């Protein structure tokens, strides 16, 4: 039997999580719709059907809310898909999952990456995605010869991929071609790793024949 004093606290925690989730979802939807982060706290609160005071209580300011909304989108949607692809040990599948995610939410990410929260989002994304890149890097000949370079090479690869993704999301013409971009990412990885690679599109053609 639950202690009577703990049950209300758990209920409060659930309400806080629900209100945070609702606010972050409203922020993502509004930014994606308008293509800008220049959205008032009042608009976000109205879309989430909560008070402006609640936004300030839970996030402090709009830019923090937008950063947390972007990270929540990555944690709840992208990371589970990457984890699932990781079990198949298919590097191209993981690159494609990432490309498809950013293409699907392009309007939102482009606005945040070019807004005040852009630097914070870049840094946080690098931290979240680094473990997946480390799996790639660990198999490189240079790392097998000198395990001491693992951390630095992971940071190098993660930063380079992040820069490419940013440029692609922000500047590439519509519609974004996730499959072609995944091929580009894998081509670069192969070049860095010093391994041979199938021609662009060959992996897709092989998959269609299965």
KAQUIBEL-V584682 format. One line per field, one symbol per residue. ss: DSSP state (~ for helix, > for strand, _ for the rest). psi: psi as a letter, one per 30 degrees, with the letter a starting at -180 (. if undefined). A space follows every 10 residues. Layout:
BEGIN
ss->???
psi->???
END
This chain:
BEGIN
ss->___~~~~~~~ ~~~~~~~~~~ ~~~~~~~~~~ ~~~~______ ~~~~~~~~__ _~~~~~~~~_ _~~~~~~~~~ ~~~~~~~~~~ ~~~~~~____ ~~~~~~~~~~ ~~~~_~~~~~ ~~~____~~~ ~~~~~~~~~~ ~~~~~~~~__ ~~~~~_~~~~ ~~~~~~~~~~ ~~~~~~~~~~ ~______~~~ ~~~~~~~~~~ ~~~_______ _~~~~~~~~_
psi->kkkfffeeee eeeeeeeeee eeeeeeeeee eeefglgikl eeeeeeefhl leeeeeeffe leeeeeeeee eeeeefeeee eeeefeffhj eeeeeeeeee eeeeheeeee eefgafgeee eeeeeeeefe eeeeeeeffk eeeeejfffe eeeeeeeeee eeeeeeeeee fklklkjeee eeeeeeeeee eefhllkllk feeeeeeff.
END
